[in-house]
Amino acid sequence: MPKVSVVLDGLVIKEIELTKDRTTLGRRPYNDIVIDNLTVSGEHAALIMQGDQVTIEDLNSTNGTYIDGKAIKTQLLHHGDVLEVGKYKLKFESEQHADNFEKTMIFKPRPAGAPAAPAPPPPELHGRIKVLSGAAAGREMALTKIVTTVGKPGVSVAAITQRRQGFFVHHVEGQDRLLLNDAPVGEEPTALKHGDLIVLAGTQMQFLQR
C-alpha cells in the first residue's frame, strides 16, 4: 500500500497509508490529511490513486504544491518523490517499488575470515511523560517511539523525539504555544532534561528520564 510521510524540520510527524481512490490534504478538519498551518490552504491538494499509480493534484491552493522546487498542477508520483506544501514536506513511498527493489538486490558474499563488524549498540534511553494536571493527572506515558506526539489536534500539538543525544521537544501545530519551564518553544527542537515542566493545551506535564 503506498503511503505519504508528513515531515517538518526533518522530523516525521505522521504517516498515512493511501487506501482511498481520492485522499484530500488541507487545513480544514474534514480532509483525510489535516495540516493545521496557515501556509496550507483549507483544501490544498488531492492524491488520486488509480491501480498502482498515484497522482498529486493541486486544488488551486494559495501557496501552491511543489516537487523539486517546481510548482505543479497535476503530476504522477514516483517512489521517493518529496512534495512541498507550505512549510511541510510529504515523502511519497510505494511499497510495490520497494518490493521490486528487494527482489533485484545483489548480495556479495563476505571474504572468508572477514567477520562483519558489529554495529555499536544504541544508547539505553528511558524517558516518560507524567501528567500533572487535568482529568489524566498522575498518568504516565513511556517514550518508546522515535517520535511521540502529545497534545490536542486542532488546539496544540508537540512532538518529542528520541535521538542518540537524548530527548528533544518542539511545537508542531496549533495556536496555543508550547511552554518548557515557562519559556515558549517553537519549531526548533529543544533538549529535554530530567524534571523539565511542559505546558501544552492547558495541561501541565513533567519529563522524567533515568
Secondary structure, DSSP 8 states (H G I E B T S, - for coil): --EEEEEETTEEEEEEE--SSEEEEESSTTSSEE---TTS-TT-EEEEEETTEEEEEE-S-SS-EEETTEEESEEE--TT-EEEETTEEEEEE-HHHHHHHHHT-------TT-------------EEEEE-SSTTTT-EEE--SSEEEEEETTTEEEEEEEETTEEEEEEEEESS-EEETTEEE-SS-EE--TT-EEEETTEEEEEEE-
